[in-house]
Amino acid sequence: MTMHDKRLAKTHDDILEAMAEALAIPPSKLEEARSRYEAIGNWLDRPESTLADYDPAISPQGSFLLGTVTRPLTDAEEYDVDLVCRLNATKAEFTQKSLKDAVGYEVGLYAKAHGMTKPDDGRRCWTLNYAAGAQFHMDILPALPDAQRYQTKLLAEGYRTLAHDSALSGHAIAITDKTLPHYDQPTEDWPQSNPTGYGAWFRNRMLVQLTESKKAFAKRERITASVDEIPDYKVKTPLQRAVQLLKRHRDCMFAEDCEHKPISIIITTLSAHAYNEETTISGALQSILTVMDRYIEDRGGAAWVANPVNPAENFADKWAEEPKKSENFDRWLGQARQDFALYLRANAFDKVPELLREHLGPQLVDRAMAAVLPVAAAGLAAPAIITSAARAEDVDRAQHAVDQINRAGPQSKPWARS
């Protein structure tokens, strides 16, 4: 069920879908963000721009590219819109510092022309802050194309298939980092990144359901566009919804310890690995929570969450020096398994366990349920919340389901209701 459907919720997946939609960025806010960063791109490429000769291009990265954006926990927080500003230039023409300064100069002019505060100069990005009502800011990462060097390194490290896949490695970029000793010196040795390649990998992990979602969208909206003509951001797959729910669960669980919470790129990467084109959110959550930690490698005694488009990069590189990060990931995964198992196995679809409600946000859960259970919204019957008095037996049942994961492996279906 989607927000376009008129029927009431009848299943756990209807409720999960409503929750995911309630925590997603509103369509109007998404369009506003897209309009704002396209305006920045137009400014950088205007005829009088000092960057015009380098064909500057702005593109999203991170959750805005992947379609996994979630609402901030509070209205005081902002959406973080991560952007890449790519110039068609070489390292012979720029040092990291001169590239950062060149982009910063034009971003500063844009801010001044639009009555905005001076952009913040971060380690790698320029941050453009909008008025409070916008509820988002733009992190703009200056970059140069660097695919050849990236692919050469992949070949040297033995990743031949990746190196020869242009969709995954052909859009790599060189980026700036003002903490590096050669930041202001001519050198080929720049930091590298590959957000477009990662986005292509993530998309491939859900390609079947992405196509099906677009077909359903075209039918629902009565449009004749082909699947390829429908933008990805118009639809959501079970993988994207599951990642949104898991990120929200993480945010609520570590609201008081943001520094040591599991980072989004690890949750997203492990979720995409574990996803197997399930057609429902509950099915996606089951697969992901069952096996996601099995994609954490042990390389010489170090936990390793490999970047799928650059396996020599470890997304969990800070775990060794900050063990609390690793411990918190394990604690979060155990809690997520129990919370979702308790709901999916031990309760009716309209009975949300107290712990899951707490870890997704009471207001969000109540708002989502009211949207698909109108009787409850009218005050005639409230959606049931499982309280501590009724929880003990259900928690035991949920824990039994989690134990089955460890005993039977990924082929088991411990959360399926018999």
SVG drawing of the C-alpha trace seen along z (x, -y; Angstrom):
<svg xmlns="http://www.w3.org/2000/svg" viewBox="-16 -40 69 64">
<polyline fill="none" stroke="black" stroke-width="0.4" points="0.0,0.0 1.2,-3.5 -0.1,-6.9 -2.0,-7.0 -4.2,-4.1 -7.5,-4.7 -8.0,-1.4 -7.3,-0.9 -4.3,0.9 -4.8,4.7 -1.3,6.0 2.0,5.4 3.4,4.2 0.6,1.6 1.7,0.2 5.4,0.4 4.8,-1.4 2.9,-4.2 5.7,-4.5 8.3,-4.8 6.3,-7.4 5.8,-9.4 9.6,-9.6 10.5,-10.2 11.2,-13.7 7.9,-15.3 7.7,-15.5 7.4,-19.3 10.6,-19.5 12.4,-17.2 11.4,-19.3 12.5,-22.4 15.9,-20.9 16.2,-19.8 15.3,-23.2 17.8,-24.9 20.8,-22.7 19.9,-23.0 19.9,-26.8 23.4,-26.6 24.5,-24.6 23.0,-27.2 24.8,-29.9 28.2,-28.2 27.8,-27.6 26.4,-31.1 28.4,-32.9 30.1,-35.3 31.1,-32.6 34.8,-32.2 34.2,-28.5 32.2,-28.5 35.2,-27.3 35.3,-24.1 31.7,-23.0 30.8,-22.8 28.1,-20.3 26.2,-19.8 24.9,-16.4 23.6,-14.8 25.3,-12.1 24.5,-10.2 21.0,-9.6 19.5,-12.1 21.1,-10.1 20.1,-6.7 16.5,-7.7 16.9,-6.9 16.5,-10.3 14.8,-10.4 13.2,-13.3 15.3,-14.9 14.3,-13.7 13.2,-17.3 12.1,-20.4 15.2,-22.1 17.4,-19.8 18.0,-20.1 18.2,-17.9 21.8,-17.5 21.9,-17.7 25.2,-16.3 26.3,-17.6 29.3,-17.1 30.5,-20.1 32.5,-18.5 34.7,-20.6 35.9,-19.3 39.6,-20.0 42.8,-18.3 45.2,-18.3 47.7,-20.2 45.3,-23.1 44.4,-23.0 45.8,-22.1 43.3,-20.9 43.4,-24.4 43.0,-26.3 40.0,-24.1 38.4,-24.5 39.0,-28.3 37.7,-28.6 34.4,-26.8 34.1,-28.6 34.4,-32.0 31.5,-31.3 29.4,-29.7 30.1,-32.8 28.9,-35.1 25.7,-33.0 25.1,-33.3 25.7,-37.1 23.4,-37.6 20.6,-35.7 21.0,-37.4 22.4,-34.3 25.1,-34.0 28.7,-33.4 29.3,-29.7 31.2,-27.7 34.6,-26.3 34.7,-22.7 37.4,-20.1 36.3,-19.0 33.1,-20.9 31.6,-24.3 28.3,-24.4 25.6,-26.7 23.1,-27.6 19.5,-28.6 17.0,-30.5 15.5,-28.6 12.3,-27.9 14.0,-25.9 15.1,-23.3 18.1,-22.1 21.7,-23.1 23.9,-22.1 27.3,-20.5 29.1,-21.2 32.1,-19.0 34.6,-20.4 35.9,-17.6 37.7,-16.7 37.2,-13.6 39.7,-10.9 38.4,-7.6 41.6,-6.5 43.7,-6.7 40.8,-5.0 40.6,-2.2 44.4,-1.7 44.4,-1.3 41.6,1.2 43.5,3.3 46.7,3.1 44.7,4.4 43.2,7.3 39.7,6.0 39.6,6.4 35.9,6.8 35.2,3.5 37.9,1.7 36.4,2.7 32.8,1.8 32.4,-1.8 29.1,-2.2 30.8,-1.3 34.3,-2.9 34.0,-5.2 32.8,-8.2 35.3,-8.3 36.4,-11.8 39.4,-13.4 38.3,-15.5 39.9,-18.1 41.0,-17.7 42.5,-20.7 44.1,-18.7 46.5,-16.9 50.1,-18.2 50.1,-18.5 46.8,-20.4 48.3,-23.5 50.9,-21.7 50.7,-20.3 50.4,-16.6 48.5,-13.6 47.9,-12.2 44.5,-13.5 41.9,-11.8 39.3,-9.9 35.6,-9.2 33.0,-7.5 29.5,-8.4 28.1,-7.8 29.5,-4.3 28.2,-3.5 24.8,-4.8 24.9,-2.5 25.8,0.5 22.9,-0.3 20.5,-0.7 21.6,2.7 20.8,4.4 17.1,3.4 16.8,3.2 13.9,5.7 11.8,4.0 12.7,0.6 11.4,1.5 8.2,3.0 7.7,-0.1 7.9,-2.3 5.4,-0.1 3.0,-0.4 3.6,-4.2 2.8,-4.6 -0.4,-2.6 -1.5,-4.4 -0.8,-7.8 -2.2,-6.8 0.9,-7.9 2.3,-6.4 6.0,-7.1 8.3,-4.1 10.0,-2.8 13.3,-4.5 11.6,-7.8 10.3,-7.8 12.8,-9.3 14.0,-7.0 13.1,-9.5 9.4,-9.1 9.2,-5.6 10.5,-3.6 11.5,0.0 11.3,2.3 15.1,1.9 14.9,-1.8 12.0,-1.7 13.8,0.8 16.9,-1.3 14.8,-4.4 13.2,-2.4 16.5,-1.1 18.2,-4.5 15.3,-5.9 15.5,-3.1 19.2,-3.9 18.6,-7.6 16.1,-7.2 18.2,-4.5 21.3,-6.8 19.6,-10.2 21.9,-10.9 25.1,-9.5 25.2,-10.6 29.0,-10.4 29.1,-6.7 26.0,-5.6 26.3,-3.2 26.9,-5.3 24.4,-5.4 26.9,-4.1 27.4,-0.9 23.7,-0.3 23.0,-1.1 25.8,1.1 25.1,4.1 21.3,3.8 21.9,3.7 24.1,6.8 21.5,8.7 18.6,7.7 17.4,10.3 14.7,8.4 12.0,9.1 8.7,7.7 7.6,6.4 9.1,4.3 8.7,7.0 10.4,9.5 13.3,7.0 13.6,6.4 13.7,10.1 16.4,10.8 18.5,7.7 18.3,8.2 18.9,11.9 22.2,11.8 23.5,8.2 26.3,8.8 27.6,11.7 28.9,9.2 31.3,7.8 34.6,9.3 37.5,10.1 40.7,8.9 43.7,9.7 41.7,9.4 40.1,6.1 36.3,5.7 35.9,4.7 32.8,3.3 34.1,2.9 33.1,0.2 31.5,2.3 33.0,0.1 36.4,-0.1 36.9,3.0 40.2,1.7 38.3,-1.1 36.8,-0.1 33.7,-1.9 34.3,-0.6 37.9,-1.8 37.2,-3.7 36.0,-0.6 39.5,0.5 40.4,-2.8 36.9,-3.4 35.6,0.0 32.4,-1.6 31.4,-2.1 31.6,1.6 29.9,2.4 27.0,0.0 26.5,1.5 26.1,5.0 23.8,3.6 21.7,1.8 21.4,4.8 20.4,7.0 17.7,4.5 16.4,4.0 16.1,7.8 14.1,8.0 11.9,5.0 10.9,5.9 10.5,9.6 8.2,8.7 6.0,6.8 6.0,9.1 5.8,12.4 4.1,11.8 1.5,9.0 -1.4,8.2 -0.6,5.5 -2.4,2.8 -0.7,3.5 2.7,1.8 5.0,3.0 6.1,0.3 9.8,0.7 9.4,0.5 7.2,-2.6 9.9,-4.1 12.7,-3.3 10.9,-4.7 9.5,-7.7 6.0,-7.8 4.8,-10.8 5.8,-9.2 4.2,-5.9 1.0,-7.5 0.8,-9.8 1.4,-6.9 -1.2,-4.7 -3.7,-7.5 -3.3,-7.9 -4.2,-4.3 -6.5,-3.6 -8.9,-6.6 -11.2,-5.2 -8.4,-5.5 -7.7,-9.1 -11.3,-10.0 -10.9,-8.8 -13.4,-5.9 -10.7,-3.3 -7.0,-3.9 -4.3,-1.7 -3.1,0.7 0.3,0.2 1.7,3.3 2.7,2.2 5.1,3.7 2.4,5.7 1.8,7.7 5.3,7.6 7.2,10.3 5.7,13.3 5.8,11.5 9.5,10.6 10.2,14.3 8.6,15.2 10.5,12.5 13.8,13.6 13.0,17.2 12.7,15.9 16.0,14.1 17.6,17.2 16.4,19.1 18.4,16.7 21.6,17.7 20.7,21.5 19.2,21.9 21.0,19.3 19.7,17.1 17.5,19.9 15.3,19.7 12.1,17.6 11.7,17.2 9.4,14.1 6.9,15.7 3.6,16.0 2.4,19.6"/>
</svg>
